[in-house]
Amino acid sequence: MKTRIINFIPFLACWLPLAAIPMTRTFAICNLGIQLAIFIAAASIPGWHTGRLSYVDFAWSFGVFCIGIETAVFAQTFTPQVAAIAGFYLWSGGRMSLLTVRLYTPRLLQRDFPRYIYQRKRWTAEGFRSERLSIQYEIMLQATANASALALPGIIVSTDSASHFGAYETAAVILWATAFGLERIASRQKRTFTQGQNTDTDVCTVGLWRYSRHPNYFFHWLQWVALAALAIPSALASRDQHNGVLAALLVVGLLRTAHLMYYTMVHYTGAVPAEHFSVSKRPAYAEYQMTVNRFFPGPRRRTRVPVRGNHTHRQLHKPEINDALRDLEVPSA
């Protein structure tokens, strides 16, 4: 229990200052209320009745979508930066919400996604016996992430009334667009491979999957990196209204946002849970692990590198899925 309480501290440490500062207070408090309402209604209640954690996918996605609306509504001035960041939240959250809303189709979700089955292994290893309470804990952890760290770029840019959309901001938008396009290419390559004349034990090594074992996760993470980068000028601009210490803390917070998504994509609900099942299902996957980078794309290795075991990691805050939801390949936070 102590570990679980500690896992909330980074999110509270991010949210409390935002709620205390006048220029971000309204956004922070309203967003907390909205995220809690979404997660309780869309994930906590059905999760309690069904014992399924997968409903959190919709709650997280729709929560991200709502952050986009709030970014536009609470912005002091609707600058190009606000439009770009709000657009990211709306597009990313809205697209995934349309995919995950199918989770509520009667009898579709017969069991949790493998990434959440893996979570149960973590709970057991950590000594937590109540599955119902563990499900509620996971849901609330993701709710607080949406209320704090993942909303930080939108909150920061909403306070900046100046418009300074130059080469740096353009580069960040190009990075996001490129990463989104490559994520879709990776997902399409995997889908084509899965639908081809291959057995369930074959390993996808085509296209981008030849250079990274999880290129879809990598490029989705890179979109969040672009989002955080786009908000940095607004964080630095806060020096004029407050002080350099606040600006530095906001920049550190944005770096934390990018790191949180990296941890999610690799350890929490992304690569590690996925590979736990891939190794047991696909005999050739072990060799794939030794010759191809797990996350960051790179050249294939001629010398086989032993892969560290899948440990039970500390949690901060999702790829095999059923056929009806095969397009849903990016884990939530």
C-alpha positions as CSV (number, residue, x, y, z in Angstrom):
1,M,0.0,0.0,0.0
2,K,2.9,2.4,0.8
3,T,4.2,1.9,-2.7
4,R,0.9,2.7,-4.3
5,I,0.6,5.9,-2.3
6,I,4.1,7.0,-3.3
7,N,3.1,6.5,-7.0
8,F,0.6,9.3,-6.7
9,I,3.1,11.8,-5.3
10,P,4.7,12.9,-8.6
11,F,1.3,13.7,-10.0
12,L,0.2,15.5,-6.9
13,A,3.5,17.4,-6.9
14,C,2.7,18.5,-10.5
15,W,-1.0,19.4,-9.9
16,L,-0.8,21.2,-6.6
17,P,1.4,24.1,-7.8
18,L,-0.8,24.5,-10.9
19,A,-3.8,24.8,-8.6
20,A,-2.0,27.3,-6.4
21,I,-0.9,29.6,-9.2
22,P,-3.7,32.1,-10.2
23,M,-3.0,31.9,-13.9
24,T,-3.3,28.1,-14.1
25,R,-5.7,27.5,-11.1
26,T,-9.0,27.4,-13.1
27,F,-7.7,25.1,-15.8
28,A,-6.1,22.8,-13.2
29,I,-9.1,22.5,-11.0
30,C,-11.6,22.1,-13.8
31,N,-9.5,19.5,-15.5
32,L,-9.2,17.5,-12.3
33,G,-13.0,17.5,-11.9
34,I,-13.5,16.5,-15.6
35,Q,-11.0,13.7,-15.5
36,L,-12.4,12.2,-12.3
37,A,-15.9,12.4,-13.7
38,I,-14.8,10.6,-16.9
39,F,-12.7,7.9,-15.2
40,I,-15.3,7.2,-12.6
41,A,-18.2,6.9,-15.0
42,A,-16.4,5.2,-17.9
43,A,-13.9,3.0,-16.1
44,S,-14.4,2.7,-12.3
45,I,-18.0,1.8,-12.3
46,P,-17.9,-0.8,-15.2
47,G,-14.6,-2.0,-13.9
48,W,-16.0,-2.7,-10.5
49,H,-19.0,-4.6,-11.9
50,T,-17.1,-6.6,-14.5
51,G,-13.6,-7.0,-13.1
52,R,-12.2,-5.6,-16.4
53,L,-9.5,-2.9,-16.4
54,S,-9.6,-2.4,-20.2
55,Y,-12.3,0.2,-19.9
56,V,-9.7,2.6,-18.8
57,D,-8.5,2.8,-22.4
58,F,-11.6,4.8,-23.4
59,A,-11.5,6.9,-20.2
60,W,-7.9,7.8,-20.9
61,S,-8.5,8.6,-24.6
62,F,-11.6,10.7,-23.9
63,G,-9.8,12.5,-21.1
64,V,-7.1,13.5,-23.5
65,F,-9.7,14.7,-25.9
66,C,-11.2,16.9,-23.2
67,I,-7.8,18.4,-22.4
68,G,-7.8,19.7,-26.0
69,I,-11.2,21.4,-25.5
70,E,-10.0,22.9,-22.2
71,T,-6.8,24.2,-23.8
72,A,-8.8,26.1,-26.3
73,V,-11.5,27.3,-23.8
74,F,-9.0,28.5,-21.1
75,A,-6.5,30.1,-23.4
76,Q,-5.9,33.8,-22.8
77,T,-5.4,34.2,-26.5
78,F,-6.1,31.7,-29.3
79,T,-2.5,31.7,-30.7
80,P,-1.1,29.3,-33.2
81,Q,0.6,27.4,-30.4
82,V,-2.7,27.0,-28.6
83,A,-4.3,25.8,-31.9
84,A,-1.4,23.3,-32.4
85,I,-1.4,21.8,-28.9
86,A,-5.2,21.8,-28.6
87,G,-5.3,20.1,-32.0
88,F,-2.9,17.4,-30.9
89,Y,-5.1,16.5,-27.8
90,L,-8.3,16.6,-29.9
91,W,-6.9,14.5,-32.7
92,S,-5.0,11.9,-30.6
93,G,-7.7,11.6,-27.9
94,G,-10.6,11.7,-30.3
95,R,-9.2,9.1,-32.7
96,M,-8.5,6.6,-29.9
97,S,-11.9,7.4,-28.3
98,L,-13.7,6.3,-31.4
99,L,-11.7,3.0,-31.4
100,T,-12.1,2.3,-27.7
101,V,-15.8,3.2,-27.4
102,R,-16.5,-0.3,-28.9
103,L,-15.4,-1.7,-25.5
104,Y,-18.9,-1.1,-24.3
105,T,-20.5,-3.3,-27.0
106,P,-22.3,-6.1,-25.1
107,R,-20.2,-9.3,-24.9
108,L,-17.3,-7.8,-26.9
109,L,-14.9,-7.6,-23.9
110,Q,-14.9,-11.1,-22.7
111,R,-11.6,-10.7,-20.9
112,D,-9.0,-8.0,-20.3
113,F,-6.4,-7.1,-22.9
114,P,-3.1,-9.0,-22.4
115,R,-1.4,-5.8,-21.1
116,Y,-3.9,-5.8,-18.2
117,I,-3.6,-9.5,-17.6
118,Y,0.1,-8.8,-17.2
119,Q,-0.8,-6.2,-14.6
120,R,-2.4,-8.9,-12.5
121,K,1.0,-10.7,-12.5
122,R,2.5,-7.5,-11.1
123,W,-0.2,-7.2,-8.4
124,T,0.5,-10.8,-7.3
125,A,4.2,-10.2,-7.2
126,E,3.7,-7.1,-5.1
127,G,1.5,-8.9,-2.7
128,F,-1.9,-7.2,-3.5
129,R,-4.7,-9.7,-3.2
130,S,-7.8,-7.7,-3.9
131,E,-8.2,-7.5,-7.7
132,R,-11.1,-5.2,-7.5
133,L,-9.2,-2.6,-5.4
134,S,-6.2,-3.0,-7.7
135,I,-8.3,-2.2,-10.7
136,Q,-9.6,0.9,-9.0
137,Y,-6.1,2.0,-8.1
138,E,-4.9,1.6,-11.7
139,I,-7.8,3.7,-13.0
140,M,-7.3,6.5,-10.5
141,L,-3.6,6.5,-11.2
142,Q,-4.3,7.1,-14.9
143,A,-6.9,9.8,-14.0
144,T,-4.4,11.7,-11.9
145,A,-1.9,11.5,-14.8
146,N,-4.4,13.1,-17.1
147,A,-5.2,15.7,-14.5
148,S,-1.5,16.7,-14.1
149,A,1.5,15.7,-16.1
150,L,-0.3,14.9,-19.4
151,A,-2.3,18.1,-19.3
152,L,0.8,20.3,-18.6
153,P,1.6,21.3,-22.2
154,G,-2.0,22.5,-22.6
155,I,-2.1,24.3,-19.3
156,I,1.2,26.1,-19.9
157,V,0.4,27.3,-23.4
158,S,-3.0,28.5,-22.4
159,T,-1.3,31.1,-20.1
160,D,0.8,32.6,-22.9
161,S,-0.9,35.4,-24.8
162,A,2.0,36.1,-27.0
163,S,2.3,34.6,-30.5
164,H,5.8,33.5,-31.4
165,F,5.3,30.8,-33.9
166,G,8.7,30.6,-35.6
167,A,11.1,28.1,-36.9
168,Y,11.3,26.2,-33.6
169,E,7.6,25.8,-33.3
170,T,7.3,24.8,-37.0
171,A,9.9,22.1,-36.5
172,A,8.0,20.8,-33.5
173,V,4.8,20.5,-35.6
174,I,6.7,18.8,-38.4
175,L,8.1,16.4,-35.9
176,W,4.6,15.6,-34.6
177,A,3.2,15.1,-38.2
178,T,6.1,12.9,-39.2
179,A,5.9,10.8,-36.1
180,F,2.1,10.4,-36.5
181,G,2.6,9.3,-40.1
182,L,5.3,6.8,-39.2
183,E,3.1,5.4,-36.4
184,R,0.3,4.8,-38.9
185,I,2.7,3.2,-41.3
186,A,4.0,0.9,-38.6
187,S,0.5,-0.1,-37.5
188,R,-0.5,-0.7,-41.1
189,Q,2.6,-2.9,-41.7
190,K,1.7,-5.0,-38.6
191,R,-1.9,-5.3,-39.6
192,T,-1.0,-6.4,-43.1
193,F,1.4,-8.9,-41.7
194,T,-1.1,-10.3,-39.3
195,Q,-3.8,-10.6,-42.0
196,G,-1.3,-12.3,-44.4
197,Q,-0.5,-16.0,-44.8
198,N,1.3,-16.2,-41.5
199,T,0.7,-18.4,-38.5
200,D,0.2,-17.0,-35.0
201,T,3.7,-17.9,-34.1
202,D,5.4,-15.8,-36.9
203,V,7.3,-12.7,-35.9
204,C,6.7,-9.5,-37.8
205,T,10.0,-8.2,-39.2
206,V,8.8,-6.2,-42.1
207,G,9.3,-2.5,-42.7
208,L,9.8,-0.5,-39.6
209,W,9.5,-3.6,-37.5
210,R,12.9,-4.7,-38.8
211,Y,14.6,-1.8,-36.9
212,S,12.5,-1.6,-33.8
213,R,10.4,-4.2,-32.0
214,H,7.8,-1.6,-31.2
215,P,8.0,1.2,-33.8
216,N,4.3,2.1,-33.3
217,Y,5.0,2.8,-29.6
218,F,8.2,4.7,-30.4
219,F,6.5,7.1,-32.9
220,H,3.5,7.6,-30.6
221,W,5.9,8.6,-27.8
222,L,7.7,10.9,-30.2
223,Q,4.4,12.8,-30.8
224,W,4.3,13.5,-27.0
225,V,7.9,14.7,-27.2
226,A,6.9,17.1,-29.9
227,L,3.9,18.3,-27.8
228,A,6.1,19.0,-24.8
229,A,8.7,20.7,-27.0
230,L,6.0,22.9,-28.5
231,A,5.1,24.2,-25.0
232,I,8.7,25.0,-23.9
233,P,8.7,28.6,-25.4
234,S,5.5,29.4,-23.4
235,A,7.1,27.9,-20.2
236,L,10.2,30.1,-20.7
237,A,7.9,33.2,-21.4
238,S,6.6,32.9,-17.9
239,R,9.8,34.5,-16.7
240,D,8.4,37.8,-17.7
241,Q,5.3,37.5,-15.5
242,H,6.8,35.5,-12.6
243,N,10.5,34.4,-12.2
244,G,13.1,32.2,-13.7
245,V,12.5,29.5,-11.0
246,L,8.9,29.0,-12.1
247,A,10.0,28.8,-15.8
248,A,12.7,26.2,-15.0
249,L,10.2,24.1,-13.0
250,L,7.7,24.2,-15.9
251,V,10.4,23.1,-18.3
252,V,11.3,20.3,-16.0
253,G,7.6,19.4,-15.8
254,L,7.5,19.1,-19.6
255,L,10.5,16.9,-19.7
256,R,8.7,14.8,-17.1
257,T,5.7,14.5,-19.4
258,A,7.9,13.1,-22.1
259,H,9.6,10.7,-19.7
260,L,6.2,9.5,-18.3
261,M,5.1,8.6,-21.8
262,Y,8.4,6.8,-22.4
263,Y,8.0,4.8,-19.2
264,T,4.4,4.0,-20.2
265,M,5.3,2.9,-23.7
266,V,8.2,0.8,-22.7
267,H,7.6,-0.6,-19.2
268,Y,4.1,0.1,-17.8
269,T,1.6,-1.0,-20.4
270,G,3.7,-1.1,-23.6
271,A,6.7,-3.1,-24.7
272,V,7.4,-5.2,-21.5
273,P,3.9,-6.6,-21.1
274,A,3.6,-7.2,-24.9
275,E,6.9,-9.1,-25.0
276,H,6.0,-11.2,-22.0
277,F,3.3,-12.9,-24.1
278,S,5.2,-12.8,-27.4
279,V,8.1,-14.8,-26.0
280,S,5.8,-17.6,-24.8
281,K,3.7,-17.6,-28.0
282,R,6.4,-17.2,-30.7
283,P,9.6,-19.3,-30.4
284,A,11.4,-17.0,-32.8
285,Y,10.7,-13.9,-30.8
286,A,13.7,-14.6,-28.5
287,E,16.1,-14.3,-31.5
288,Y,14.2,-11.2,-32.6
289,Q,14.9,-9.6,-29.2
290,M,18.6,-10.3,-29.5
291,T,19.0,-8.7,-33.0
292,V,16.5,-5.8,-33.0
293,N,16.3,-2.8,-30.6
294,R,13.3,-2.9,-28.3
295,F,12.2,0.7,-28.6
296,F,14.5,3.2,-30.4
297,P,14.9,2.3,-34.1
298,G,18.4,1.3,-35.1
299,P,20.3,-1.1,-37.3
300,R,19.9,-4.8,-36.7
301,R,22.7,-6.4,-34.6
302,R,24.8,-9.1,-36.1
303,T,26.0,-10.1,-32.6
304,R,23.2,-11.4,-30.5
305,V,22.7,-9.4,-27.3
306,P,21.0,-11.3,-24.4
307,V,17.7,-9.7,-23.3
308,R,17.1,-8.9,-19.7
309,G,14.1,-10.7,-18.2
310,N,10.7,-9.0,-17.9
311,H,10.9,-7.7,-14.4
312,T,8.0,-6.3,-12.3
313,H,8.6,-2.6,-12.6
314,R,7.4,0.1,-10.2
315,Q,4.3,1.7,-11.5
316,L,3.8,5.4,-12.3
317,H,0.7,5.9,-13.3
318,K,-1.0,-0.8,-22.9
319,P,0.0,-5.6,-28.0
320,E,-2.1,-8.2,-28.7
321,I,-5.8,-7.6,-28.6
322,N,-9.0,-9.2,-29.9
323,D,-9.8,-9.1,-33.6
324,A,-12.6,-6.5,-33.1
325,L,-10.2,-4.0,-31.7
326,R,-7.0,-4.8,-33.7
327,D,-6.5,-1.2,-34.7
328,L,-6.1,-0.2,-31.1
329,E,-2.3,-0.6,-30.8
330,V,-1.2,2.3,-28.6
331,P,-1.4,1.8,-24.9
332,S,-2.8,4.4,-22.6
333,A,-0.9,6.2,-20.0
